[in-house]
């Protein structure tokens, strides 16, 4: 038997014949051949790749050594390259989802937004600094915010809408994207191998993972997982170690769990410094339920109460807290927000309540009532005194800048959110107990006292 190559013209003829059988016009020349090869996977890659980012971190490392008696001694700290990872932009203002472990212990976070040439080849990425907006260690998820340079102004980033994972099917094709091993943008494909997997990672137990056989390598962590329609259905997280005989066993966090994190943690007042005076929670059907109304905020003045359900915001229905968060974060500071609200299953009014996004009054209220301005520590272990009001209650109590306040009036103060809530109920003349840690060299001294609110 003699083997010969099939002439190229016969291949083109067969492709044209196949297309004609499907009722389509035969492709013309090389461009037509390319279109025939542009399958579902290629289309998903072309649609989604611009919003799949690389993440690099720096970490602070302390120099240390043991002296001749065996005691550890510490010298100056220095900064070194940390971990690598991936992520995806889920909002055009530059908000990114990634894994918490990608940015753990990071002193600086750098995000590369990929650029592509006309032929699809990777060009040098556009680099941005980023800061964490929310970190959920228990679910190994984090939200980052990209920081454009001042001269760039407001930047509209390429972004991907976060899909649902409730109907993904075992055996269906999936596509993983990321930036492994500093190679640049990379695509792998496979199938969904299993659902509801449980993993033990870093001493923590994680439930509800999706198992995939697409190649996931170091640096892929935090990157998105898609189905063949382009829906973002998961976040790539972990692999079984091949040293233990595993092959093609990777894991991803379902996008429904990511949506829940965004619904709970993507708070406008934390990110932009303005608010509606409402704390929301996710209802049993994922709807936006009013958990608390701050007495000194816009919602209280409008008559909204705890337990009310948001039916529509800014002129559109909001069937879930996730969608409400996404709608609010896109509004400008000072914007009016029409809210349709139901109470016990009935609309409170045929017309919406109109609230305005106002500056969060934490600094104003703390300066007015207690005589100090505070900042978060970044570790949810108190607030740090940044500034004292001359002859105010805090100055008379002899608080000092850099004191870390961890309790006020019997309330635990972990962040400025706790401080804001406490300030809602402070009145002039109240005696407020104060508990602080004061820096003293390499240690902190615990001190207690009280002040009279003004």
N, C-alpha and C positions, 0 to 999 in steps of 0.2 A: 504494500500500500504506500502510495506517495502522498505526503502531507504538503499542502501549499497554503499560503496566506490568502484570505479572502480579499479580492480587490476592493479598494475603498469605495468605488462607484457602486458596487453591489450593496455595500452596507447602507449607503445613502438611499439607494433605491428601496431597500427593505424598510428603512425608517419611514420613507415617504409613503410606502404602501400601507404600513401599520397606521400611520396618521390618517390616511384616506379611509381606512376601514372604520375608524372612530368618527368619521364625518368631519375631520379637520382638514384645513388646507395643508398641503405638504410644506415642510420648512424649506427655506431658500438658503442654500450655501452653508457656510460655517456658522453664521449666526443662528440659523435654524437648528443646527446640531447642538449648539450650546443650550438653546432653550429647551430642547428635549432632555438634556442632562440636568437642567435646573429642577431637581426634585424637591420634595417637601423639606428635607433637611437643609438643603442649600438655601431655600427661601427663608427658613427660620433663622439661620445664621445671618443672612443679609439684613433681616429685619431687626435683630436683637443685639448684634455684636457691639454696636457703638456705646451701649449703656453698661457693658460688662467691664468692670474696672479692676485694676491691680492695686494691691495694698502693701505698703512697706512701712515698717515701724522702726523707731529707735528706742533703746532702753537705757535707763540709768543703772550702771553697775558700780557697786562700792568696792574699792580696793581693800583687801583685808589680809592679815597674816597672823600667825600664832607666835607669841613671844616665847622666851626660853622657859617660862613657867606654864606654858600651854594655854594661856588666855588669848582669845581672839582680839586683835587690835584693828581699828578701822582708820584708813587714811582718806584722801580725797576721792570723790566719785567721778566717774567719767561716763561718756555716752558712747554706745556702740550699736551696730546694726542689730535689729531684732528679728522678728518673724516676717514671713511672706504670706500673702493670702490674696483672695479675690473677693468681689462683691458685685452688686448690681444697683443701679440708681432706680429708685421707685417713685421719685417725684421730681418734676422739672426744676425745682429750686435747689437741687443738689443733695438730696437725702439718700443714703446708701444703706442697704442691708448687708451684713456680713456675720461671721461667727464671732462670739465673744472671745474665744481663745486666740483669734487672730490678732486682737489688739490688747490682750491682757499684758500688763506691765509696760505698756507703751508710754514713753515720755513724749514722743512726737509721732504723728500719723501722716503719711504721704499717700495720696491716691492718684493713680495714673488713669486718665480717661483716654481710651484708645483712639487712634486715628488710622484711617485706611486709605490706600491709594485707589486709583480707578480700577486696577487689576485685582483688588482685594488684598493686596499685600499689606503687612503691618508697617505703619510709619511710627516715628517716635511719638510716644503718648504725651498728652498735655497734663502737667503735674499740678496738683493742688494740695495744700495743707488741709487737714480735716480734724474735727473734734468730735468726741462721742456725745450723742444726745441722750441715749438710753442704753443700758447694758443689762441683759437678763442672763445671769450666770446659770440659773437653773435650766434654762432652755438653750444655752450656748448661742445666744443671738445678741446682736448689737446694732444700733442705728447710729450712723455717722452723718455729719453735716460738712459738705465741702465749703471751703472758704476762698472765694475768688479774691484776687488782688483788688485794692480799693479803686484803682483806675479802670478796672473791668466793669464796675457797676454791677447791676443785676444781670446774672447769667442764666439763660435757659439751657439746661443740660438735656442731652438725650436721656430718655427714661423708658422703663418697661412697666406696664400695669401689672400689679401682683394678682395672679389668678387664684383659683380654688383647687384644692386637692381632694375634695370629698368624693369625687367620682373617678379617680384614676384607677386603672385596671391592671392587675398582675398580668404580665406578658406584653403590655403595649410598649411601643418604641418610645425611648426618651433620649434627650440630647443634653449633655453637660458642657458648660462653657466656663473658662477661667484662664488664669495666667500662671501655670505651674513652672517651677524651676527657672524663673526669670526668662523663659523662652518667648514670652509675649502671648498674645491671644491664641487660645487653643480650644479645639472642639473634639469631643469624643461622643460616641453613641452606644446605645445598648438597649436593654429592656428593663422594665420594672420587675424585679425578681421576687419581691415580697413586700408586705405591708405590716404595720404595727409591730415592728421589731423593737426589742429592748436591749440597750447597751449600757455597759459600765465603762465610763471614761473619766480618768483623773479622780477616781474615788467617788464620782457621782453617778447616779442611775438616771438614764434618759429613756423615755418611752415613746412609742408611736413613730419610730423612724421608718422611712421607706428604704428598702434594700434595692440596689441597682447593680448592674454588671458593667456599666460604662466605666472606663478607666478614670479614676480620681487619684491624683498624685499630690505630693506636697506642694502647696501653693494654690491648689484648687479650692481649699477650704473657704467657704463663704460665697462661692460662685453659684450662679443659678442653674436650675434643672428645668428643662422644658419638655412638653410633649410635642408631637409632630405638627400640631396646629399653631405652635408658638406660645401656648399658655405657660406662664411661669408657675410651675407646680411644686417646686422645692428648693432648698438651699443645701448644696453639697457640704458635707461635714467631716466624714471620717471614712477610713478603709480598714479592713482587717489586714494585719501585718503578713506580708508574703513570706517572711521568715518562718512563720508557723504553718506554712503550707496553703494559705488562702490564695485564691486566684479569682479575680473579678467579683469581689464582695465589697461594695461601697455602700455608704449610707447618706441619706439626705433628710433634712427636716421638712415636713409637709408645709406647703404654703398657708394652709389654714391656721397652723400654729403661729406662723409669722404674722399673719393678719391680726391675730389676737394680741400679739406683743405690741404691734403698732397701735391698736385700739386702746390698749391700757397705758402705754408709755409715751406716745407721741403727743405730748401736751404742749399746746401753743404757748402758754405762759412761761414754760421753762425755756423754750427755744427763742421766742421773739420778745418776751418781756411785756406782753399785753394779754388781756384776758376778758372773759365775759362774766367772771365771778361765779362760775359753776365748776364743780368737780363731777365728772361723768364716771359711770361704770357700765360694764357690758351686761345686758340683760340675758335672760335664758334663751332668747332667740337672736342674740347678738345685737339687739337694738341699743340705742343710746339712752340710758336712764340717768336722771339727775340723782347723784348720790348725795351731794351736799351743795347748798347755796351759801356763799360767803356773805355775811350780813352787810359788809361795806362794799359790795360790788354791783355791777350793772344788773345782774339777774334778780337780785333781791329787790331793787327799786322797781323792776318790771312786774313783780308778783309771782315769779317762778318759784316752785317749792321742790323739796326732796321727794323723789318718787315719780315726778313727772317724766313722760317719755317724749323725746324729740321725734316728731313725725316728718318735719321738713326743715331745711335750713338754706338760707340764701336763695329761695325760690325753687329748690329741687328737693324731692323726697330723699330721706336718709334712712334706708332700711337697716343700716348697721352702724355701730360706733366707729368701725374702721372707716367707712365712707364719710362720716361726719368729721373725723380727724383730718382726712385728706382734703375735704372742702375748706375747713377753717384755716389750715396751714397755708393755703394758697391766697388768702385775702390780705389786703394791705392793712398796715397799722392805722387805726382810726376808722376803719370801714364799718358801715352799719350792717348788722346781721339779722335779717328777719327769721324768727323761729316760730314754727307751728308746734304746739305742745298739747299733749293729751294727758288727762288726769283720770285715773280709774276707767280708762277705755273711752273717754269722751273728750273731744277737742274743747279746750278752755275758751276759745274764741274763734269766730269765723275769720278774723283778721290776725295776721302774725304779730307776735311781740317783736318790737324792733330794738335790739340791743346794739351798743357800740363797743368795739374793741378798744379798751382803755389801758393805759399803762398799769402794770401790776404795782400796787402801792406799798410793797414790802418796805423799801427804804424810807419812804415818806412816813409810814406809820411807826416804824421802829425808831426813827429820829424824833418824831413828834412825842410819842408816848414814853419811850425808854431812853432816848438820848444817844443812840448809836446806830451805825450802819454796818451790816454784816454781809459776809460772802460765804458761799459753800466751800467746804474743804475738798470736795470731789470724792470723798470716801464715805459719805453718809454717817459721819461720826460727830456731828456738831456743826456749828457755824462760827466763823472767825470774825472777830471785831476788826473792821477795816478803818473805821473813822468814829470819833467821839464828838458829840455836840458840846460846845463849851458850856460849862456849868449846868449840864443836863443831868438826869438821874444816874446814868452810867458813870459820868465823870465824877459826880459826888460820891458814888460808891467806890471810886478808884479802879474801875476797869481800865484796862490798857489795850492798845492795838496789839493784835496777834493773840489775845486771849481767845480760847475756844470754848464757847458756850454750848453745853450739852443738855441743860434742863432749865426751864423757866416756869415758875409757879406750879411745879409738879408735873409739867408736860415734858416729855422727851423731845428734844430738839435735835433731829438728825440732819436736816437740810433747811434751806430757806423756805421751802414749802411748809414745813412744820412751823417755822417762825411766822409765816404769813397767816396760817390758821390760828395760831395763838393770838396774834395781834387783832383778829376779828372780835375778840371777846374782852379785850383790855379796855378799861375805862379810867379816866383821871381819878387819882386818889387810891387806886388799887395797890396793895402791897405785894410785890412780886419777888418770890424767892429765886435766886440765881445760883447756878452751879457751873463752875468753869474749870478748865485746865489751863495753867499758865506756863509757857515755855521757860525753862531754867537750865540753860546749857543743853545737855543731851537728853534731859528728861523733862517731864511735865509735872507741875505741882498742882494738886487738887485744892480748890478754894470754894467756899460757900459764902453767900451774903444775901442781902435783899435791897430793893430799891422801891421808891414810891413813884408809880406811874403818873405822868402829867397829861 
